Amino acid sequence: MWSVVLMGLAGLLVGGAWAFRQQQKPLWTQISFCVLALMSLIAAYLLTLPGN
């Protein structure tokens, strides 16, 4: 259940990074959103491993 929520959060974060790119915002905001999305995907993957 939580892995699906985290994957959805990652999608929202990537969408936010794309929106910031379209608005010509600073590069660090785009990178930070992408890093947070990547961390969310890693957490979702780790929750799917056996033993959790």
GIUR-V679595 format. One record per backbone hydrogen bond with DSSP energy under -1.0 kcal/mol. CO is the residue of the C=O (numbers start at 1). NH is the residue of the N-H. E is the energy in kcal/mol with one decimal. If there is no record, write none. Layout:
co=CO nh=NH e=E
co=CO nh=NH e=E
This chain:
co=1 nh=5 e=-1.6
co=2 nh=6 e=-2.6
co=3 nh=7 e=-2.1
co=4 nh=8 e=-2.1
co=5 nh=9 e=-2.2
co=6 nh=10 e=-2.1
co=7 nh=11 e=-1.9
co=8 nh=12 e=-2.0
co=9 nh=13 e=-2.3
co=10 nh=14 e=-2.3
co=11 nh=15 e=-2.1
co=12 nh=16 e=-2.2
co=13 nh=17 e=-2.3
co=14 nh=18 e=-2.3
co=15 nh=19 e=-2.2
co=16 nh=20 e=-2.5
co=17 nh=21 e=-1.9
co=18 nh=22 e=-2.2
co=19 nh=23 e=-1.6
co=20 nh=25 e=-2.4
co=21 nh=24 e=-1.2
co=26 nh=30 e=-1.1
co=27 nh=31 e=-2.4
co=28 nh=32 e=-2.3
co=29 nh=33 e=-2.0
co=30 nh=34 e=-2.0
co=31 nh=35 e=-2.5
co=32 nh=36 e=-2.3
co=33 nh=37 e=-2.1
co=34 nh=38 e=-2.3
co=35 nh=39 e=-2.4
co=36 nh=40 e=-2.1
co=37 nh=41 e=-2.2
co=38 nh=42 e=-2.2
co=39 nh=43 e=-2.3
co=40 nh=44 e=-2.2
co=41 nh=45 e=-2.2
co=42 nh=46 e=-2.6
co=43 nh=47 e=-1.7
